[in-house]
Amino acid sequence: SKFRFFIVGGEPAKEAGKEVVATLNTWNTVKVPLSFYSDATVDLSAVKQFKVDDATTGELATVYFDNMIFITEAE
């Protein structure tokens, strides 16, 4: 299954999304690099919320998050 993970921030609010592939009905580890979200699109110092939708239909999707971690170190 595919979903899009959006960050929303800035004034006026802007959003940028990244398509993510996940296996249904199981826990997945997903890494979304902030480098994907350029400061020209979304002000990364003013992120207000996250949004998730179904990448195929664009409709809202139900996704459960656990242990959301933000890191700055390069891998």
C-alpha positions as CSV (number, residue, x, y, z in Angstrom):
1,S,0.0,0.0,0.0
2,K,1.1,3.6,-0.6
3,F,0.4,6.6,1.5
4,R,1.7,10.2,1.4
5,F,3.2,11.8,4.5
6,F,2.8,15.6,4.5
7,I,4.3,18.2,6.8
8,V,2.4,21.4,7.1
9,G,3.9,24.7,8.3
10,G,4.6,28.4,7.9
11,E,2.3,31.4,7.4
12,P,0.4,31.1,5.2
13,A,0.4,27.4,5.8
14,K,2.1,25.3,3.0
15,E,2.4,21.5,2.7
16,A,4.7,19.1,1.1
17,G,4.2,15.4,0.8
18,K,6.4,12.3,0.3
19,E,5.0,9.0,-1.0
20,V,5.8,6.1,1.3
21,V,5.3,2.3,0.5
22,A,4.2,0.2,3.5
23,T,3.0,-3.3,4.1
24,L,-0.6,-3.5,5.4
25,N,-1.5,-4.9,8.8
26,T,2.0,-4.9,10.1
27,W,4.5,-2.5,11.7
28,N,6.7,-0.8,9.2
29,T,9.9,1.3,9.7
30,V,9.8,4.3,7.4
31,K,12.5,7.0,7.1
32,V,11.4,10.3,5.6
33,P,14.4,12.6,5.2
34,L,13.7,16.3,6.0
35,S,15.9,17.1,3.0
36,F,12.9,16.1,0.8
37,Y,11.0,19.1,2.2
38,S,13.0,22.1,1.0
39,D,12.7,25.3,3.0
40,A,11.3,27.0,-0.1
41,T,8.3,24.7,0.1
42,V,7.7,24.5,3.9
43,D,9.4,26.4,6.7
44,L,10.9,23.6,8.7
45,S,11.2,25.8,11.7
46,A,7.5,26.3,11.8
47,V,6.0,22.8,11.2
48,K,2.5,22.7,12.8
49,Q,1.1,19.3,11.8
50,F,1.4,16.1,9.8
51,K,-1.1,14.8,7.4
52,V,-1.5,11.4,5.8
53,D,-3.5,10.4,2.8
54,D,-3.9,7.4,0.4
55,A,-1.4,7.9,-2.4
56,T,-3.7,6.2,-4.9
57,T,-7.0,7.9,-4.2
58,G,-6.0,11.1,-2.3
59,E,-8.5,10.3,0.4
60,L,-7.6,10.4,4.1
61,A,-6.0,7.3,5.3
62,T,-5.9,5.6,8.8
63,V,-2.3,5.2,9.8
64,Y,-1.0,4.4,13.3
65,F,2.3,5.9,14.4
66,D,4.4,4.6,17.2
67,N,7.9,5.8,18.2
68,M,8.1,8.7,15.9
69,I,11.8,9.9,16.0
70,F,13.4,13.0,14.6
71,I,17.1,12.9,14.1
72,T,19.7,15.2,12.4
73,E,22.7,12.9,12.0
74,A,23.6,11.7,8.6
75,E,23.4,8.0,7.8
